[in-house]
Amino acid sequence: MRITVLLGGTSSERDVSLASGLRMADALRSRGHDVTAIDTAYGPLSAAEEQAMLAGSIMRTVPPDVQALVRLERSMPEKLGAIPASDVVLLALHGGRGEDGTIQAMLDLAGAVYTGSGHLASALAMDKDLSKHLFRAAGVPTPDWRMAPVDKNDVMVNLRYPCIVKPSKQGSTVGLSLVRASDELQPAIDLAGQYDDEVMVEQFIAGRELTVAILGDEPLPVGEIIPKHELYDYECKYTPGMAREVFPAELAPEETRRVQELALKAFRALKLEGCARIDFRMSADGEFYCLEANTLPGMTQLSLVPQAAAAAGISFPELCERIVTLATQSRGSGV
């Protein structure tokens, strides 16, 4: 099969996208597929460039400047118009225009078959405020929240400290803060505002950090994340040794069933497709609270979805191939 992998891009999660996409491209080639990797910010990658990136470590690279982004957006429709020569476009983009439905809408216009969710579902999942409204409508518990600007007294009385402040449309905990007192609230909102035009202040649920990957319409084994920091932040996610992941999580059978059911409800409430990851907190009283859905979850060596797949007996190359197959089944014509 001819597969084009879109990776990199211009978001604050560019480095993670490169690591995910290059690893997926390598895995699909091992299954005999013809794979081309395209950095949406700079263009196709040569084999030498791919190998050099694979050999390096993940670094927080600086995205191209605003003018480069403008040029990219102007040229993207023309670039995407040539993609139908591929059987499938595998999206390994994280955050920004790669995960918010923009690329997905362009691919729809280009008539391309692509992995993951469609443009509407991608936009809904990226917007944490809208997501939480849909979670509650579907009967999926989620922490209470307010959108900035907020009333400090309201936060103190109803959300209470500590609380979470984060950009409403970001991933990988970029711009996220754990706020312990009222004098920390506005600086945290200002920080989050550097990454998005909307900022969420959310109730902090003390307890266990759990995650459920959905592949197709099936939940994979539940995972528990035990970070070295109080929160599973960017450093813990992408630095070896900064977090311990347990797959399957040590839960009672009924707890496993419950959180998997909630994850599937959240997946369906947002009309997601392909492979997605739903994150939860489990409180001390055993209640599960859905935090967010990730429509294009990380696929690095430290990422959670590959670990969940491995716990289900699915190798990484097989996982990548199944993601591609799901795309051909939902958007293709029997490729």
Phi and psi in degrees as GROMACS dihedral restraints (atoms count N, CA, C in turn):
[ dihedral_restraints ]
;  ai    aj    ak    al  type     phi  dphi    fc
    3     4     5     6     1   -90.3    20    10
    4     5     6     7     1   118.9    20    10
    6     7     8     9     1  -124.9    20    10
    7     8     9    10     1   130.3    20    10
    9    10    11    12     1  -106.0    20    10
   10    11    12    13     1   124.2    20    10
   12    13    14    15     1  -100.0    20    10
   13    14    15    16     1   121.0    20    10
   15    16    17    18     1   -96.9    20    10
   16    17    18    19     1   126.4    20    10
   18    19    20    21     1  -148.0    20    10
   19    20    21    22     1   175.2    20    10
   21    22    23    24     1    78.7    20    10
   22    23    24    25     1  -105.0    20    10
   24    25    26    27     1    78.5    20    10
   25    26    27    28     1  -161.0    20    10
   27    28    29    30     1  -120.2    20    10
   28    29    30    31     1     6.6    20    10
   30    31    32    33     1   -79.4    20    10
   31    32    33    34     1   173.5    20    10
   33    34    35    36     1   -69.6    20    10
   34    35    36    37     1    -9.1    20    10
   36    37    38    39     1  -104.2    20    10
   37    38    39    40     1    22.7    20    10
   39    40    41    42     1   -55.1    20    10
   40    41    42    43     1   -45.3    20    10
   42    43    44    45     1   -63.4    20    10
   43    44    45    46     1   -40.2    20    10
   45    46    47    48     1   -67.1    20    10
   46    47    48    49     1   -39.3    20    10
   48    49    50    51     1   -60.8    20    10
   49    50    51    52     1   -43.5    20    10
   51    52    53    54     1   -59.9    20    10
   52    53    54    55     1   -45.2    20    10
   54    55    56    57     1   -64.6    20    10
   55    56    57    58     1   -42.8    20    10
   57    58    59    60     1   -64.2    20    10
   58    59    60    61     1   -51.0    20    10
   60    61    62    63     1   -64.1    20    10
   61    62    63    64     1   -42.2    20    10
   63    64    65    66     1   -66.1    20    10
   64    65    66    67     1   -38.0    20    10
   66    67    68    69     1   -67.3    20    10
   67    68    69    70     1   -40.1    20    10
   69    70    71    72     1   -67.5    20    10
   70    71    72    73     1   -39.6    20    10
   72    73    74    75     1   -61.0    20    10
   73    74    75    76     1   -44.3    20    10
   75    76    77    78     1   -62.0    20    10
   76    77    78    79     1   -41.8    20    10
   78    79    80    81     1   -65.7    20    10
   79    80    81    82     1   -41.7    20    10
   81    82    83    84     1   -69.1    20    10
   82    83    84    85     1   -34.1    20    10
   84    85    86    87     1   -64.0    20    10
   85    86    87    88     1   -34.3    20    10
   87    88    89    90     1   -66.7    20    10
   88    89    90    91     1   -17.5    20    10
   90    91    92    93     1   -96.9    20    10
   91    92    93    94     1     8.2    20    10
   93    94    95    96     1    92.2    20    10
   94    95    96    97     1    11.3    20    10
   96    97    98    99     1   -88.5    20    10
   97    98    99   100     1   152.9    20    10
   99   100   101   102     1   -91.1    20    10
  100   101   102   103     1   108.4    20    10
  102   103   104   105     1  -118.2    20    10
  103   104   105   106     1   132.2    20    10
  105   106   107   108     1  -117.6    20    10
  106   107   108   109     1   130.2    20    10
  108   109   110   111     1  -102.8    20    10
  109   110   111   112     1   128.7    20    10
  111   112   113   114     1  -124.7    20    10
  112   113   114   115     1   120.3    20    10
  114   115   116   117     1   -80.7    20    10
  115   116   117   118     1   116.1    20    10
  117   118   119   120     1   -66.5    20    10
  118   119   120   121     1   -12.4    20    10
  120   121   122   123     1   -88.5    20    10
  121   122   123   124     1   -28.5    20    10
  123   124   125   126     1  -127.3    20    10
  124   125   126   127     1   -20.5    20    10
  126   127   128   129     1   116.7    20    10
  127   128   129   130     1  -170.5    20    10
  129   130   131   132     1   -61.1    20    10
  130   131   132   133     1   147.3    20    10
  132   133   134   135     1  -102.4    20    10
  133   134   135   136     1   136.5    20    10
  135   136   137   138     1   -76.9    20    10
  136   137   138   139     1   164.6    20    10
  138   139   140   141     1   -59.8    20    10
  139   140   141   142     1   -38.6    20    10
  141   142   143   144     1   -65.7    20    10
  142   143   144   145     1   -40.7    20    10
  144   145   146   147     1   -65.3    20    10
  145   146   147   148     1   -40.0    20    10
  147   148   149   150     1   -62.5    20    10
  148   149   150   151     1   -46.3    20    10
  150   151   152   153     1   -64.1    20    10
  151   152   153   154     1   -38.2    20    10
  153   154   155   156     1   -64.7    20    10
  154   155   156   157     1   -40.3    20    10
  156   157   158   159     1   -68.9    20    10
  157   158   159   160     1   -40.5    20    10
  159   160   161   162     1   -63.0    20    10
  160   161   162   163     1   -31.5    20    10
  162   163   164   165     1   -77.2    20    10
  163   164   165   166     1   -18.6    20    10
  165   166   167   168     1   -89.9    20    10
  166   167   168   169     1   177.4    20    10
  168   169   170   171     1   -98.6    20    10
  169   170   171   172     1   160.3    20    10
  171   172   173   174     1   -68.5    20    10
  172   173   174   175     1   128.9    20    10
  174   175   176   177     1  -129.7    20    10
  175   176   177   178     1   151.7    20    10
  177   178   179   180     1   -80.7    20    10
  178   179   180   181     1    77.4    20    10
  180   181   182   183     1   -66.1    20    10
  181   182   183   184     1   152.3    20    10
  183   184   185   186     1   -86.5    20    10
  184   185   186   187     1   123.8    20    10
  186   187   188   189     1   -62.4    20    10
  187   188   189   190     1   159.9    20    10
  189   190   191   192     1   -57.3    20    10
  190   191   192   193     1   158.5    20    10
  192   193   194   195     1   -70.6    20    10
  193   194   195   196     1   175.2    20    10
  195   196   197   198     1   -59.6    20    10
  196   197   198   199     1   -41.6    20    10
  198   199   200   201     1   -64.6    20    10
  199   200   201   202     1   -36.4    20    10
  201   202   203   204     1   -65.3    20    10
  202   203   204   205     1   -37.6    20    10
  204   205   206   207     1   -65.4    20    10
  205   206   207   208     1   -40.9    20    10
  207   208   209   210     1   -61.2    20    10
  208   209   210   211     1   -44.9    20    10
  210   211   212   213     1   -63.7    20    10
  211   212   213   214     1   -39.3    20    10
  213   214   215   216     1   -60.7    20    10
  214   215   216   217     1   -47.7    20    10
  216   217   218   219     1   -64.8    20    10
  217   218   219   220     1   -35.1    20    10
  219   220   221   222     1   -67.6    20    10
  220   221   222   223     1   -34.4    20    10
  222   223   224   225     1   -91.1    20    10
  223   224   225   226     1   -13.7    20    10
  225   226   227   228     1   -60.0    20    10
  226   227   228   229     1   -45.4    20    10
  228   229   230   231     1   -55.7    20    10
  229   230   231   232     1   -40.5    20    10
  231   232   233   234     1   -66.2    20    10
  232   233   234   235     1   -42.2    20    10
  234   235   236   237     1   -62.9    20    10
  235   236   237   238     1   -43.9    20    10
  237   238   239   240     1   -69.4    20    10
  238   239   240   241     1   -24.6    20    10
  240   241   242   243     1   -62.1    20    10
  241   242   243   244     1   -23.5    20    10
  243   244   245   246     1   -90.3    20    10
  244   245   246   247     1    -5.9    20    10
  246   247   248   249     1   -71.9    20    10
  247   248   249   250     1   -30.1    20    10
  249   250   251   252     1   -54.5    20    10
  250   251   252   253     1   -13.3    20    10
  252   253   254   255     1   -61.3    20    10
  253   254   255   256     1   -22.8    20    10
  255   256   257   258     1   -84.8    20    10
  256   257   258   259     1   152.1    20    10
  258   259   260   261     1   -73.5    20    10
  259   260   261   262     1   -38.0    20    10
  261   262   263   264     1  -144.3    20    10
  262   263   264   265     1   142.4    20    10
  264   265   266   267     1  -103.6    20    10
  265   266   267   268     1   118.9    20    10
  267   268   269   270     1   -94.6    20    10
  268   269   270   271     1   119.2    20    10
  270   271   272   273     1   -89.9    20    10
  271   272   273   274     1   116.4    20    10
  273   274   275   276     1  -117.9    20    10
  274   275   276   277     1    26.3    20    10
  276   277   278   279     1   -85.5    20    10
  277   278   279   280     1   146.6    20    10
  279   280   281   282     1  -128.5    20    10
  280   281   282   283     1   132.2    20    10
  282   283   284   285     1    72.3    20    10
  283   284   285   286     1   175.6    20    10
  285   286   287   288     1    53.0    20    10
  286   287   288   289     1  -144.2    20    10
  288   289   290   291     1   -73.5    20    10
  289   290   291   292     1   -10.5    20    10
  291   292   293   294     1   -81.3    20    10
  292   293   294   295     1   -21.3    20    10
  294   295   296   297     1  -123.6    20    10
  295   296   297   298     1    -3.2    20    10
  297   298   299   300     1   -97.3    20    10
  298   299   300   301     1     8.9    20    10
  300   301   302   303     1   101.5    20    10
  301   302   303   304     1   -11.7    20    10
  303   304   305   306     1   -66.3    20    10
  304   305   306   307     1   -54.2    20    10
  306   307   308   309     1   -61.6    20    10
  307   308   309   310     1   -40.1    20    10
  309   310   311   312     1   -61.1    20    10
  310   311   312   313     1   -41.2    20    10
  312   313   314   315     1   -65.3    20    10
  313   314   315   316     1   -41.0    20    10
  315   316   317   318     1   -63.3    20    10
  316   317   318   319     1   -40.4    20    10
  318   319   320   321     1   -66.2    20    10
  319   320   321   322     1   -36.7    20    10
  321   322   323   324     1   -60.3    20    10
  322   323   324   325     1   -44.9    20    10
  324   325   326   327     1   -64.3    20    10
  325   326   327   328     1   -33.1    20    10
  327   328   329   330     1   -80.0    20    10
  328   329   330   331     1    -7.8    20    10
  330   331   332   333     1    75.4    20    10
  331   332   333   334     1    24.5    20    10
  333   334   335   336     1   -90.3    20    10
  334   335   336   337     1   147.9    20    10
  336   337   338   339     1   -88.8    20    10
  337   338   339   340     1   125.2    20    10
  339   340   341   342     1  -137.5    20    10
  340   341   342   343     1   158.5    20    10
  342   343   344   345     1   -83.4    20    10
  343   344   345   346     1   158.6    20    10
  345   346   347   348     1    87.9    20    10
  346   347   348   349     1  -163.2    20    10
  348   349   350   351     1   -84.8    20    10
  349   350   351   352     1   161.5    20    10
  351   352   353   354     1   -74.0    20    10
  352   353   354   355     1  -179.2    20    10
  354   355   356   357     1   -66.9    20    10
  355   356   357   358     1   -37.7    20    10
  357   358   359   360     1   -69.2    20    10
  358   359   360   361     1   -48.2    20    10
  360   361   362   363     1   -62.5    20    10
  361   362   363   364     1   -38.9    20    10
  363   364   365   366     1   -62.8    20    10
  364   365   366   367     1   -42.7    20    10
  366   367   368   369     1   -65.8    20    10
  367   368   369   370     1   -41.7    20    10
  369   370   371   372     1   -63.1    20    10
  370   371   372   373     1   -45.2    20    10
  372   373   374   375     1   -68.1    20    10
  373   374   375   376     1   -33.6    20    10
  375   376   377   378     1   -68.0    20    10
  376   377   378   379     1   -32.8    20    10
  378   379   380   381     1   -86.7    20    10
  379   380   381   382     1   101.9    20    10
  381   382   383   384     1   -64.9    20    10
  382   383   384   385     1   -31.0    20    10
  384   385   386   387     1   -64.8    20    10
  385   386   387   388     1   -51.8    20    10
  387   388   389   390     1   -63.6    20    10
  388   389   390   391     1   -39.6    20    10
  390   391   392   393     1   -56.5    20    10
  391   392   393   394     1   -46.1    20    10
  393   394   395   396     1   -65.8    20    10
  394   395   396   397     1   -35.6    20    10
  396   397   398   399     1   -61.6    20    10
  397   398   399   400     1   -42.2    20    10
  399   400   401   402     1   -70.8    20    10
  400   401   402   403     1   -35.9    20    10
  402   403   404   405     1   -58.4    20    10
  403   404   405   406     1   -49.5    20    10
  405   406   407   408     1   -64.4    20    10
  406   407   408   409     1   -37.9    20    10
  408   409   410   411     1   -63.5    20    10
  409   410   411   412     1   -28.8    20    10
  411   412   413   414     1   -90.7    20    10
  412   413   414   415     1     2.4    20    10
  414   415   416   417     1    81.9    20    10
  415   416   417   418     1    23.7    20    10
  417   418   419   420     1  -103.7    20    10
  418   419   420   421     1   113.6    20    10
  420   421   422   423     1   -60.3    20    10
  421   422   423   424     1   142.1    20    10
  423   424   425   426     1  -145.4    20    10
  424   425   426   427     1   149.2    20    10
  426   427   428   429     1   -60.1    20    10
  427   428   429   430     1   148.4    20    10
  429   430   431   432     1   -61.9    20    10
  430   431   432   433     1   156.5    20    10
  432   433   434   435     1  -157.1    20    10
  433   434   435   436     1   162.9    20    10
  435   436   437   438     1  -137.3    20    10
  436   437   438   439     1   153.0    20    10
  438   439   440   441     1  -103.0    20    10
  439   440   441   442     1   136.2    20    10
  441   442   443   444     1   -67.5    20    10
  442   443   444   445     1   146.6    20    10
  444   445   446   447     1   -73.8    20    10
  445   446   447   448     1   148.6    20    10
  447   448   449   450     1  -121.4    20    10
  448   449   450   451     1   159.3    20    10
  450   451   452   453     1   -90.6    20    10
  451   452   453   454     1   122.9    20    10
  453   454   455   456     1   -59.4    20    10
  454   455   456   457     1   -35.7    20    10
  456   457   458   459     1   -68.1    20    10
  457   458   459   460     1   -39.2    20    10
  459   460   461   462     1   -61.2    20    10
  460   461   462   463     1   -43.9    20    10
  462   463   464   465     1   -62.1    20    10
  463   464   465   466     1   -44.9    20    10
  465   466   467   468     1   -64.4    20    10
  466   467   468   469     1   -40.5    20    10
  468   469   470   471     1   -82.6    20    10
  469   470   471   472     1   -43.1    20    10
  471   472   473   474     1   -99.8    20    10
  472   473   474   475     1   -38.5    20    10
  474   475   476   477     1   -92.5    20    10
  475   476   477   478     1   -38.5    20    10
  477   478   479   480     1    68.4    20    10
  478   479   480   481     1   163.6    20    10
  480   481   482   483     1  -104.2    20    10
  481   482   483   484     1   146.2    20    10
  483   484   485   486     1   -73.2    20    10
  484   485   486   487     1   156.7    20    10
  486   487   488   489     1  -135.6    20    10
  487   488   489   490     1   167.6    20    10
  489   490   491   492     1  -103.7    20    10
  490   491   492   493     1   135.5    20    10
  492   493   494   495     1  -120.3    20    10
  493   494   495   496     1   129.6    20    10
  495   496   497   498     1  -155.3    20    10
  496   497   498   499     1   155.7    20    10
  498   499   500   501     1   -60.4    20    10
  499   500   501   502     1   143.6    20    10
  501   502   503   504     1   -74.8    20    10
  502   503   504   505     1   -22.5    20    10
  504   505   506   507     1  -132.5    20    10
  505   506   507   508     1    66.7    20    10
  507   508   509   510     1  -144.6    20    10
  508   509   510   511     1   172.4    20    10
  510   511   512   513     1  -137.5    20    10
  511   512   513   514     1  -177.5    20    10
  513   514   515   516     1    56.7    20    10
  514   515   516   517     1    27.3    20    10
  516   517   518   519     1    56.9    20    10
  517   518   519   520     1    22.4    20    10
  519   520   521   522     1   -63.7    20    10
  520   521   522   523     1   128.4    20    10
  522   523   524   525     1    74.8    20    10
  523   524   525   526     1    11.8    20    10
  525   526   527   528     1   -90.0    20    10
  526   527   528   529     1   142.7    20    10
  528   529   530   531     1  -136.2    20    10
  529   530   531   532     1   146.7    20    10
  531   532   533   534     1   -99.1    20    10
  532   533   534   535     1   113.6    20    10
  534   535   536   537     1  -100.3    20    10
  535   536   537   538     1   123.7    20    10
  537   538   539   540     1  -102.2    20    10
  538   539   540   541     1   -17.3    20    10
  540   541   542   543     1  -149.3    20    10
  541   542   543   544     1   160.3    20    10
  543   544   545   546     1   -61.8    20    10
  544   545   546   547     1   -31.6    20    10
  546   547   548   549     1   -72.7    20    10
  547   548   549   550     1   -10.9    20    10
  549   550   551   552     1   -93.2    20    10
  550   551   552   553     1   -10.4    20    10
  552   553   554   555     1   -65.4    20    10
  553   554   555   556     1   -53.5    20    10
  555   556   557   558     1   -65.0    20    10
  556   557   558   559     1   -42.7    20    10
  558   559   560   561     1   -58.0    20    10
  559   560   561   562     1   -36.9    20    10
  561   562   563   564     1   -68.0    20    10
  562   563   564   565     1   -38.7    20    10
  564   565   566   567     1   -64.6    20    10
  565   566   567   568     1   -40.9    20    10
  567   568   569   570     1   -62.6    20    10
  568   569   570   571     1   -41.5    20    10
  570   571   572   573     1   -62.9    20    10
  571   572   573   574     1   -49.5    20    10
  573   574   575   576     1   -61.1    20    10
  574   575   576   577     1   -34.2    20    10
  576   577   578   579     1   -66.3    20    10
  577   578   579   580     1   -15.1    20    10
  579   580   581   582     1   -72.3    20    10
  580   581   582   583     1   -17.9    20    10
  582   583   584   585     1  -110.2    20    10
  583   584   585   586     1   -10.8    20    10
  585   586   587   588     1  -161.4    20    10
  586   587   588   589     1   158.0    20    10
  588   589   590   591     1   -86.3    20    10
  589   590   591   592     1    -3.9    20    10
  591   592   593   594     1  -128.8    20    10
  592   593   594   595     1   136.3    20    10
  594   595   596   597     1  -124.5    20    10
  595   596   597   598     1   136.0    20    10
  597   598   599   600     1  -107.6    20    10
  598   599   600   601     1   137.6    20    10
  600   601   602   603     1  -112.0    20    10
  601   602   603   604     1   121.5    20    10
  603   604   605   606     1  -127.1    20    10
  604   605   606   607     1   144.6    20    10
  606   607   608   609     1   -58.8    20    10
  607   608   609   610     1   134.7    20    10
  609   610   611   612     1   -90.6    20    10
  610   611   612   613     1   124.8    20    10
  612   613   614   615     1  -100.5    20    10
  613   614   615   616     1   107.9    20    10
  615   616   617   618     1   -71.8    20    10
  616   617   618   619     1   139.5    20    10
  618   619   620   621     1   147.9    20    10
  619   620   621   622     1  -156.3    20    10
  621   622   623   624     1   -88.1    20    10
  622   623   624   625     1   143.4    20    10
  624   625   626   627     1   -97.4    20    10
  625   626   627   628     1   118.2    20    10
  627   628   629   630     1  -124.8    20    10
  628   629   630   631     1   156.2    20    10
  630   631   632   633     1  -144.7    20    10
  631   632   633   634     1   145.0    20    10
  633   634   635   636     1  -130.4    20    10
  634   635   636   637     1   119.8    20    10
  636   637   638   639     1   -88.2    20    10
  637   638   639   640     1   138.9    20    10
  639   640   641   642     1  -113.0    20    10
  640   641   642   643     1   127.0    20    10
  642   643   644   645     1  -119.9    20    10
  643   644   645   646     1   108.9    20    10
  645   646   647   648     1    75.3    20    10
  646   647   648   649     1  -108.8    20    10
  648   649   650   651     1  -129.9    20    10
  649   650   651   652     1    24.9    20    10
  651   652   653   654     1  -122.1    20    10
  652   653   654   655     1   130.0    20    10
  654   655   656   657     1   -76.0    20    10
  655   656   657   658     1   137.2    20    10
  657   658   659   660     1   -87.6    20    10
  658   659   660   661     1   173.3    20    10
  660   661   662   663     1   -53.5    20    10
  661   662   663   664     1   139.5    20    10
  663   664   665   666     1   -69.4    20    10
  664   665   666   667     1   140.2    20    10
  666   667   668   669     1  -115.0    20    10
  667   668   669   670     1   150.3    20    10
  669   670   671   672     1  -117.5    20    10
  670   671   672   673     1   135.3    20    10
  672   673   674   675     1  -108.8    20    10
  673   674   675   676     1   126.8    20    10
  675   676   677   678     1  -119.5    20    10
  676   677   678   679     1    91.8    20    10
  678   679   680   681     1   -81.4    20    10
  679   680   681   682     1   157.3    20    10
  681   682   683   684     1   -70.5    20    10
  682   683   684   685     1   -32.4    20    10
  684   685   686   687     1   -87.4    20    10
  685   686   687   688     1   168.9    20    10
  687   688   689   690     1   -65.3    20    10
  688   689   690   691     1   -31.0    20    10
  690   691   692   693     1  -114.3    20    10
  691   692   693   694     1   153.5    20    10
  693   694   695   696     1   -81.6    20    10
  694   695   696   697     1    77.5    20    10
  696   697   698   699     1   -89.2    20    10
  697   698   699   700     1  -175.5    20    10
  699   700   701   702     1   -57.0    20    10
  700   701   702   703     1   -44.8    20    10
  702   703   704   705     1   -62.9    20    10
  703   704   705   706     1   -43.5    20    10
  705   706   707   708     1   -66.5    20    10
  706   707   708   709     1   -33.9    20    10
  708   709   710   711     1   -69.0    20    10
  709   710   711   712     1   -37.6    20    10
  711   712   713   714     1  -121.3    20    10
  712   713   714   715     1    12.9    20    10
  714   715   716   717     1  -116.4    20    10
  715   716   717   718     1   119.9    20    10
  717   718   719   720     1   -55.2    20    10
  718   719   720   721     1   136.0    20    10
  720   721   722   723     1    87.2    20    10
  721   722   723   724     1    -5.2    20    10
  723   724   725   726     1   -91.2    20    10
  724   725   726   727     1    -2.4    20    10
  726   727   728   729     1  -155.7    20    10
  727   728   729   730     1   150.1    20    10
  729   730   731   732     1  -113.4    20    10
  730   731   732   733     1   127.9    20    10
  732   733   734   735     1  -110.4    20    10
  733   734   735   736     1   131.9    20    10
  735   736   737   738     1  -115.7    20    10
  736   737   738   739     1   116.4    20    10
  738   739   740   741     1  -128.9    20    10
  739   740   741   742     1   122.0    20    10
  741   742   743   744     1   -76.9    20    10
  742   743   744   745     1   155.1    20    10
  744   745   746   747     1   -64.6    20    10
  745   746   747   748     1   149.7    20    10
  747   748   749   750     1   -81.9    20    10
  748   749   750   751     1    85.4    20    10
  750   751   752   753     1  -126.3    20    10
  751   752   753   754     1   155.0    20    10
  753   754   755   756     1   -66.3    20    10
  754   755   756   757     1   151.3    20    10
  756   757   758   759     1   -52.5    20    10
  757   758   759   760     1   -40.1    20    10
  759   760   761   762     1   -70.2    20    10
  760   761   762   763     1   -30.6    20    10
  762   763   764   765     1   -69.3    20    10
  763   764   765   766     1   -42.3    20    10
  765   766   767   768     1   -59.6    20    10
  766   767   768   769     1   -47.6    20    10
  768   769   770   771     1   -60.9    20    10
  769   770   771   772     1   -42.2    20    10
  771   772   773   774     1   -63.7    20    10
  772   773   774   775     1   -48.3    20    10
  774   775   776   777     1   -70.3    20    10
  775   776   777   778     1   -32.6    20    10
  777   778   779   780     1   -66.2    20    10
  778   779   780   781     1   -39.3    20    10
  780   781   782   783     1   -63.3    20    10
  781   782   783   784     1   -42.6    20    10
  783   784   785   786     1   -65.0    20    10
  784   785   786   787     1   -39.5    20    10
  786   787   788   789     1   -62.3    20    10
  787   788   789   790     1   -42.1    20    10
  789   790   791   792     1   -67.4    20    10
  790   791   792   793     1   -37.1    20    10
  792   793   794   795     1   -62.5    20    10
  793   794   795   796     1   -44.0    20    10
  795   796   797   798     1   -63.7    20    10
  796   797   798   799     1   -42.7    20    10
  798   799   800   801     1   -57.2    20    10
  799   800   801   802     1   -45.6    20    10
  801   802   803   804     1   -75.0    20    10
  802   803   804   805     1   -34.1    20    10
  804   805   806   807     1   -61.3    20    10
  805   806   807   808     1   -34.0    20    10
  807   808   809   810     1   -91.5    20    10
  808   809   810   811     1     0.7    20    10
  810   811   812   813     1    60.8    20    10
  811   812   813   814     1    41.4    20    10
  813   814   815   816     1   -77.4    20    10
  814   815   816   817     1   160.9    20    10
  816   817   818   819     1  -139.1    20    10
  817   818   819   820     1   165.8    20    10
  819   820   821   822     1    71.4    20    10
  820   821   822   823     1  -125.6    20    10
  822   823   824   825     1  -117.0    20    10
  823   824   825   826     1   130.6    20    10
  825   826   827   828     1  -143.9    20    10
  826   827   828   829     1   163.8    20    10
  828   829   830   831     1  -125.4    20    10
  829   830   831   832     1   130.4    20    10
  831   832   833   834     1  -112.3    20    10
  832   833   834   835     1   124.9    20    10
  834   835   836   837     1  -104.0    20    10
  835   836   837   838     1   142.8    20    10
  837   838   839   840     1  -135.4    20    10
  838   839   840   841     1   160.4    20    10
  840   841   842   843     1  -118.6    20    10
  841   842   843   844     1   138.0    20    10
  843   844   845   846     1  -109.0    20    10
  844   845   846   847     1   115.5    20    10
  846   847   848   849     1   -75.1    20    10
  847   848   849   850     1   170.9    20    10
  849   850   851   852     1   -62.3    20    10
  850   851   852   853     1   -26.9    20    10
  852   853   854   855     1   -89.1    20    10
  853   854   855   856     1     8.3    20    10
  855   856   857   858     1    88.0    20    10
  856   857   858   859     1     8.7    20    10
  858   859   860   861     1   -86.2    20    10
  859   860   861   862     1   141.7    20    10
  861   862   863   864     1  -100.4    20    10
  862   863   864   865     1   132.8    20    10
  864   865   866   867     1  -121.0    20    10
  865   866   867   868     1   121.4    20    10
  867   868   869   870     1   -77.3    20    10
  868   869   870   871     1   127.3    20    10
  870   871   872   873     1   -92.0    20    10
  871   872   873   874     1   -48.6    20    10
  873   874   875   876     1  -171.6    20    10
  874   875   876   877     1   168.3    20    10
  876   877   878   879     1  -116.7    20    10
  877   878   879   880     1   139.6    20    10
  879   880   881   882     1  -113.2    20    10
  880   881   882   883     1   111.4    20    10
  882   883   884   885     1   -78.7    20    10
  883   884   885   886     1   -26.8    20    10
  885   886   887   888     1  -128.6    20    10
  886   887   888   889     1    74.0    20    10
  888   889   890   891     1   -66.7    20    10
  889   890   891   892     1   155.7    20    10
  891   892   893   894     1   -60.2    20    10
  892   893   894   895     1   147.8    20    10
  894   895   896   897     1  -128.7    20    10
  895   896   897   898     1    29.3    20    10
  897   898   899   900     1   -75.5    20    10
  898   899   900   901     1   176.9    20    10
  900   901   902   903     1   -64.5    20    10
  901   902   903   904     1   -22.6    20    10
  903   904   905   906     1  -100.0    20    10
  904   905   906   907     1    -0.7    20    10
  906   907   908   909     1   -73.1    20    10
  907   908   909   910     1   159.9    20    10
  909   910   911   912     1   -82.0    20    10
  910   911   912   913     1   -38.9    20    10
  912   913   914   915     1   -62.1    20    10
  913   914   915   916     1   -45.2    20    10
  915   916   917   918     1   -59.9    20    10
  916   917   918   919     1   -33.3    20    10
  918   919   920   921     1   -69.6    20    10
  919   920   921   922     1   -38.7    20    10
  921   922   923   924     1   -64.1    20    10
  922   923   924   925     1   -41.9    20    10
  924   925   926   927     1   -62.4    20    10
  925   926   927   928     1   -42.9    20    10
  927   928   929   930     1   -60.6    20    10
  928   929   930   931     1   -38.0    20    10
  930   931   932   933     1   -65.8    20    10
  931   932   933   934     1   -23.6    20    10
  933   934   935   936     1   -92.6    20    10
  934   935   936   937     1     5.4    20    10
  936   937   938   939     1    82.4    20    10
  937   938   939   940     1    20.1    20    10
  939   940   941   942     1  -106.8    20    10
  940   941   942   943     1   119.6    20    10
  942   943   944   945     1   -71.2    20    10
  943   944   945   946     1   163.2    20    10
  945   946   947   948     1   -63.4    20    10
  946   947   948   949     1   -45.4    20    10
  948   949   950   951     1   -59.1    20    10
  949   950   951   952     1   -39.1    20    10
  951   952   953   954     1   -66.0    20    10
  952   953   954   955     1   -39.6    20    10
  954   955   956   957     1   -58.7    20    10
  955   956   957   958     1   -47.7    20    10
  957   958   959   960     1   -61.4    20    10
  958   959   960   961     1   -41.6    20    10
  960   961   962   963     1   -67.2    20    10
  961   962   963   964     1   -36.7    20    10
  963   964   965   966     1   -67.7    20    10
  964   965   966   967     1   -36.2    20    10
  966   967   968   969     1   -62.4    20    10
  967   968   969   970     1   -42.2    20    10
  969   970   971   972     1   -65.0    20    10
  970   971   972   973     1   -43.7    20    10
  972   973   974   975     1   -62.2    20    10
  973   974   975   976     1   -39.5    20    10
  975   976   977   978     1   -59.4    20    10
  976   977   978   979     1   -37.9    20    10
  978   979   980   981     1   -65.9    20    10
  979   980   981   982     1   -42.7    20    10
  981   982   983   984     1   -67.2    20    10
  982   983   984   985     1   -30.7    20    10
  984   985   986   987     1   -74.0    20    10
  985   986   987   988     1   -35.8    20    10
  987   988   989   990     1   -89.2    20    10
  988   989   990   991     1   -32.3    20    10
  990   991   992   993     1  -121.1    20    10
  991   992   993   994     1   -13.6    20    10
  993   994   995   996     1   -92.3    20    10
  994   995   996   997     1  -168.5    20    10
  996   997   998   999     1  -132.2    20    10
  997   998   999  1000     1    50.3    20    10
  999  1000  1001  1002     1    77.8    20    10
 1000  1001  1002  1003     1    33.1    20    10
